[in-house]
Amino acid sequence: MELILKEDIQNLGFKDDLVKVKNGFGRNFLIPKGKAVLATVSARKVLAENLKQRAFKEKKIVEDANALR
């Protein structure tokens, strides 16, 4: 089962990581507790867009910091 993590989980991965876990672990623990969502096609597209926007914002922050030097 492939899931997208919504928060950091020790020994599994970090927020927004795409991970493979056993069905029972995902279905009985991660998804009900809101720690992950199923990695459907639409969820992957949303994740890609979020990562793209985060990278753009981080790049802008670095450029602004370099401009202040």
N, CA, C and O atoms as a GROMACS GRO file, in nm:
protein
  276
    1MET      N    1   0.085  -0.116   0.000
    1MET     CA    2   0.000   0.000   0.000
    1MET      C    3   0.090   0.123   0.000
    1MET      O    4   0.183   0.133   0.081
    2GLU      N    5   0.064   0.216  -0.089
    2GLU     CA    6   0.141   0.339  -0.096
    2GLU      C    7   0.062   0.452  -0.030
    2GLU      O    8  -0.056   0.472  -0.057
    3LEU      N    9   0.132   0.524   0.057
    3LEU     CA   10   0.071   0.634   0.131
    3LEU      C   11   0.157   0.758   0.120
    3LEU      O   12   0.277   0.750   0.094
    4ILE      N   13   0.094   0.873   0.142
    4ILE     CA   14   0.164   1.000   0.152
    4ILE      C   15   0.155   1.043   0.297
    4ILE      O   16   0.045   1.058   0.351
    5LEU      N   17   0.269   1.062   0.360
    5LEU     CA   18   0.271   1.098   0.501
    5LEU      C   19   0.231   1.243   0.521
    5LEU      O   20   0.272   1.331   0.444
    6LYS      N   21   0.151   1.268   0.624
    6LYS     CA   22   0.108   1.403   0.657
    6LYS      C   23   0.192   1.462   0.769
    6LYS      O   24   0.182   1.582   0.798
    7GLU      N   25   0.274   1.379   0.833
    7GLU     CA   26   0.364   1.426   0.939
    7GLU      C   27   0.483   1.332   0.946
    7GLU      O   28   0.481   1.223   0.889
    8ASP      N   29   0.587   1.375   1.016
    8ASP     CA   30   0.705   1.291   1.033
    8ASP      C   31   0.670   1.172   1.122
    8ASP      O   32   0.606   1.187   1.225
    9ILE      N   33   0.714   1.053   1.080
    9ILE     CA   34   0.691   0.932   1.158
    9ILE      C   35   0.825   0.861   1.172
    9ILE      O   36   0.890   0.827   1.072
   10GLN      N   37   0.865   0.839   1.297
   10GLN     CA   38   0.994   0.777   1.324
   10GLN      C   39   1.004   0.640   1.258
   10GLN      O   40   0.909   0.562   1.260
   11ASN      N   41   1.118   0.612   1.200
   11ASN     CA   42   1.150   0.486   1.132
   11ASN      C   43   1.065   0.461   1.007
   11ASN      O   44   1.064   0.349   0.956
   12LEU      N   45   0.995   0.563   0.957
   12LEU     CA   46   0.915   0.545   0.837
   12LEU      C   47   0.945   0.652   0.733
   12LEU      O   48   0.977   0.621   0.619
   13GLY      N   49   0.935   0.779   0.772
   13GLY     CA   50   0.962   0.885   0.678
   13GLY      C   51   0.924   1.021   0.731
   13GLY      O   52   0.883   1.036   0.846
   14PHE      N   53   0.939   1.120   0.644
   14PHE     CA   54   0.910   1.257   0.680
   14PHE      C   55   0.782   1.304   0.611
   14PHE      O   56   0.730   1.238   0.522
   15LYS      N   57   0.733   1.418   0.655
   15LYS     CA   58   0.612   1.476   0.597
   15LYS      C   59   0.627   1.487   0.446
   15LYS      O   60   0.732   1.526   0.396
   16ASP      N   61   0.523   1.454   0.374
   16ASP     CA   62   0.514   1.459   0.227
   16ASP      C   63   0.599   1.353   0.157
   16ASP      O   64   0.623   1.364   0.037
   17ASP      N   65   0.644   1.252   0.230
   17ASP     CA   66   0.714   1.140   0.167
   17ASP      C   67   0.612   1.040   0.114
   17ASP      O   68   0.505   1.024   0.173
   18LEU      N   69   0.645   0.975   0.005
   18LEU     CA   70   0.565   0.867  -0.050
   18LEU      C   71   0.628   0.737   0.000
   18LEU      O   72   0.742   0.706  -0.034
   19VAL      N   73   0.552   0.661   0.080
   19VAL     CA   74   0.608   0.540   0.141
   19VAL      C   75   0.520   0.419   0.110
   19VAL      O   76   0.400   0.432   0.085
   20LYS      N   77   0.583   0.302   0.112
   20LYS     CA   78   0.511   0.176   0.098
   20LYS      C   79   0.508   0.109   0.234
   20LYS      O   80   0.611   0.092   0.298
   21VAL      N   81   0.388   0.072   0.277
   21VAL     CA   82   0.372   0.004   0.406
   21VAL      C   83   0.280  -0.116   0.385
   21VAL      O   84   0.215  -0.130   0.282
   22LYS      N   85   0.278  -0.202   0.485
   22LYS     CA   86   0.186  -0.316   0.479
   22LYS      C   87   0.043  -0.265   0.492
   22LYS      O   88   0.018  -0.163   0.556
   23ASN      N   89  -0.049  -0.337   0.430
   23ASN     CA   90  -0.188  -0.294   0.426
   23ASN      C   91  -0.246  -0.270   0.566
   23ASN      O   92  -0.313  -0.169   0.588
   24GLY      N   93  -0.222  -0.361   0.658
   24GLY     CA   94  -0.279  -0.348   0.792
   24GLY      C   95  -0.228  -0.226   0.865
   24GLY      O   96  -0.306  -0.157   0.932
   25PHE      N   97  -0.099  -0.196   0.854
   25PHE     CA   98  -0.041  -0.080   0.921
   25PHE      C   99  -0.103   0.048   0.867
   25PHE      O  100  -0.136   0.139   0.943
   26GLY      N  101  -0.117   0.055   0.737
   26GLY     CA  102  -0.176   0.175   0.677
   26GLY      C  103  -0.324   0.188   0.708
   26GLY      O  104  -0.370   0.294   0.748
   27ARG      N  105  -0.397   0.080   0.690
   27ARG     CA  106  -0.542   0.082   0.707
   27ARG      C  107  -0.585   0.095   0.853
   27ARG      O  108  -0.686   0.160   0.882
   28ASN      N  109  -0.511   0.034   0.945
   28ASN     CA  110  -0.553   0.030   1.085
   28ASN      C  111  -0.488   0.136   1.173
   28ASN      O  112  -0.538   0.164   1.281
   29PHE      N  113  -0.377   0.194   1.130
   29PHE     CA  114  -0.308   0.290   1.215
   29PHE      C  115  -0.289   0.426   1.149
   29PHE      O  116  -0.337   0.527   1.200
   30LEU      N  117  -0.219   0.429   1.037
   30LEU     CA  118  -0.180   0.557   0.978
   30LEU      C  119  -0.298   0.639   0.927
   30LEU      O  120  -0.310   0.758   0.958
   31ILE      N  121  -0.384   0.577   0.849
   31ILE     CA  122  -0.497   0.651   0.790
   31ILE      C  123  -0.599   0.694   0.895
   31ILE      O  124  -0.639   0.810   0.896
   32PRO      N  125  -0.643   0.604   0.986
   32PRO     CA  126  -0.741   0.648   1.086
   32PRO      C  127  -0.690   0.758   1.180
   32PRO      O  128  -0.769   0.842   1.224
   33LYS      N  129  -0.562   0.759   1.210
   33LYS     CA  130  -0.507   0.860   1.300
   33LYS      C  131  -0.472   0.990   1.226
   33LYS      O  132  -0.427   1.086   1.288
   34GLY      N  133  -0.493   0.993   1.095
   34GLY     CA  134  -0.469   1.114   1.017
   34GLY      C  135  -0.322   1.140   0.991
   34GLY      O  136  -0.283   1.253   0.961
   35LYS      N  137  -0.240   1.037   1.001
   35LYS     CA  138  -0.097   1.052   0.980
   35LYS      C  139  -0.058   1.033   0.834
   35LYS      O  140   0.054   1.064   0.795
   36ALA      N  141  -0.150   0.980   0.752
   36ALA     CA  142  -0.121   0.954   0.612
   36ALA      C  143  -0.250   0.950   0.532
   36ALA      O  144  -0.359   0.934   0.587
   37VAL      N  145  -0.236   0.964   0.400
   37VAL     CA  146  -0.348   0.949   0.308
   37VAL      C  147  -0.305   0.854   0.197
   37VAL      O  148  -0.186   0.838   0.170
   38LEU      N  149  -0.403   0.791   0.135
   38LEU     CA  150  -0.374   0.702   0.023
   38LEU      C  151  -0.310   0.780  -0.091
   38LEU      O  152  -0.347   0.895  -0.117
   39ALA      N  153  -0.215   0.720  -0.157
   39ALA     CA  154  -0.144   0.786  -0.266
   39ALA      C  155  -0.217   0.762  -0.398
   39ALA      O  156  -0.168   0.693  -0.486
   40THR      N  157  -0.335   0.821  -0.409
   40THR     CA  158  -0.412   0.811  -0.532
   40THR      C  159  -0.351   0.906  -0.637
   40THR      O  160  -0.262   0.985  -0.605
   41VAL      N  161  -0.399   0.896  -0.758
   41VAL     CA  162  -0.348   0.982  -0.865
   41VAL      C  163  -0.370   1.129  -0.830
   41VAL      O  164  -0.279   1.211  -0.848
   42SER      N  165  -0.487   1.163  -0.782
   42SER     CA  166  -0.516   1.302  -0.749
   42SER      C  167  -0.433   1.349  -0.629
   42SER      O  168  -0.387   1.463  -0.627
   43ALA      N  169  -0.413   1.263  -0.530
   43ALA     CA  170  -0.332   1.300  -0.414
   43ALA      C  171  -0.187   1.322  -0.454
   43ALA      O  172  -0.120   1.409  -0.399
   44ARG      N  173  -0.139   1.244  -0.551
   44ARG     CA  174  -0.002   1.262  -0.599
   44ARG      C  175   0.013   1.396  -0.672
   44ARG      O  176   0.116   1.462  -0.660
   45LYS      N  177  -0.090   1.434  -0.748
   45LYS     CA  178  -0.085   1.562  -0.819
   45LYS      C  179  -0.085   1.677  -0.720
   45LYS      O  180  -0.011   1.774  -0.737
   46VAL      N  181  -0.166   1.667  -0.616
   46VAL     CA  182  -0.170   1.771  -0.513
   46VAL      C  183  -0.035   1.779  -0.443
   46VAL      O  184   0.015   1.889  -0.418
   47LEU      N  185   0.023   1.665  -0.411
   47LEU     CA  186   0.155   1.662  -0.346
   47LEU      C  187   0.260   1.727  -0.435
   47LEU      O  188   0.340   1.807  -0.386
   48ALA      N  189   0.260   1.695  -0.562
   48ALA     CA  190   0.358   1.753  -0.655
   48ALA      C  191   0.343   1.905  -0.661
   48ALA      O  192   0.442   1.978  -0.662
   49GLU      N  193   0.220   1.952  -0.665
   49GLU     CA  194   0.197   2.097  -0.670
   49GLU      C  195   0.242   2.163  -0.540
   49GLU      O  196   0.302   2.270  -0.544
   50ASN      N  197   0.213   2.101  -0.426
   50ASN     CA  198   0.255   2.157  -0.297
   50ASN      C  199   0.406   2.164  -0.287
   50ASN      O  200   0.460   2.263  -0.238
   51LEU      N  201   0.475   2.059  -0.332
   51LEU     CA  202   0.620   2.058  -0.326
   51LEU      C  203   0.679   2.164  -0.420
   51LEU      O  204   0.779   2.228  -0.387
   52LYS      N  205   0.616   2.183  -0.534
   52LYS     CA  206   0.662   2.284  -0.630
   52LYS      C  207   0.646   2.423  -0.570
   52LYS      O  208   0.736   2.506  -0.582
   53GLN      N  209   0.532   2.450  -0.507
   53GLN     CA  210   0.509   2.580  -0.446
   53GLN      C  211   0.604   2.604  -0.329
   53GLN      O  212   0.654   2.716  -0.311
   54ARG      N  213   0.630   2.500  -0.248
   54ARG     CA  214   0.722   2.514  -0.136
   54ARG      C  215   0.863   2.546  -0.185
   54ARG      O  216   0.933   2.629  -0.127
   55ALA      N  217   0.906   2.479  -0.292
   55ALA     CA  218   1.038   2.504  -0.348
   55ALA      C  219   1.048   2.647  -0.399
   55ALA      O  220   1.151   2.712  -0.382
   56PHE      N  221   0.942   2.696  -0.462
   56PHE     CA  222   0.942   2.834  -0.513
   56PHE      C  223   0.953   2.933  -0.398
   56PHE      O  224   1.029   3.029  -0.406
   57LYS      N  225   0.877   2.910  -0.290
   57LYS     CA  226   0.881   3.001  -0.174
   57LYS      C  227   1.019   2.999  -0.109
   57LYS      O  228   1.070   3.105  -0.071
   58GLU      N  229   1.078   2.881  -0.095
   58GLU     CA  230   1.211   2.872  -0.034
   58GLU      C  231   1.315   2.942  -0.120
   58GLU      O  232   1.405   3.008  -0.068
   59LYS      N  233   1.304   2.928  -0.252
   59LYS     CA  234   1.396   2.995  -0.342
   59LYS      C  235   1.383   3.146  -0.329
   59LYS      O  236   1.483   3.218  -0.330
   60LYS      N  237   1.261   3.194  -0.318
   60LYS     CA  238   1.236   3.338  -0.303
   60LYS      C  239   1.296   3.388  -0.173
   60LYS      O  240   1.356   3.496  -0.171
   61ILE      N  241   1.283   3.313  -0.065
   61ILE     CA  242   1.339   3.354   0.064
   61ILE      C  243   1.492   3.363   0.055
   61ILE      O  244   1.551   3.458   0.106
   62VAL      N  245   1.554   3.266  -0.009
   62VAL     CA  246   1.700   3.266  -0.024
   62VAL      C  247   1.744   3.385  -0.108
   62VAL      O  248   1.843   3.450  -0.077
   63GLU      N  249   1.672   3.412  -0.215
   63GLU     CA  250   1.707   3.526  -0.300
   63GLU      C  251   1.693   3.658  -0.225
   63GLU      O  252   1.778   3.746  -0.238
   64ASP      N  253   1.587   3.672  -0.145
   64ASP     CA  254   1.568   3.794  -0.066
   64ASP      C  255   1.679   3.808   0.039
   64ASP      O  256   1.727   3.919   0.063
   65ALA      N  257   1.718   3.698   0.101
   65ALA     CA  258   1.825   3.702   0.201
   65ALA      C  259   1.957   3.741   0.136
   65ALA      O  260   2.034   3.818   0.194
   66ASN      N  261   1.984   3.688   0.017
   66ASN     CA  262   2.109   3.722  -0.053
   66ASN      C  263   2.109   3.868  -0.098
   66ASN      O  264   2.215   3.931  -0.104
   67ALA      N  265   1.992   3.921  -0.129
   67ALA     CA  266   1.983   4.061  -0.171
   67ALA      C  267   2.010   4.156  -0.055
   67ALA      O  268   2.055   4.268  -0.077
   68LEU      N  269   1.985   4.113   0.067
   68LEU     CA  270   2.009   4.198   0.183
   68LEU      C  271   2.156   4.208   0.222
   68LEU      O  272   2.194   4.295   0.301
   69ARG      N  273   2.239   4.122   0.168
   69ARG     CA  274   2.382   4.125   0.203
   69ARG      C  275   2.448   4.245   0.150
   69ARG      O  276   2.568   4.264   0.171
   0.00000   0.00000   0.00000
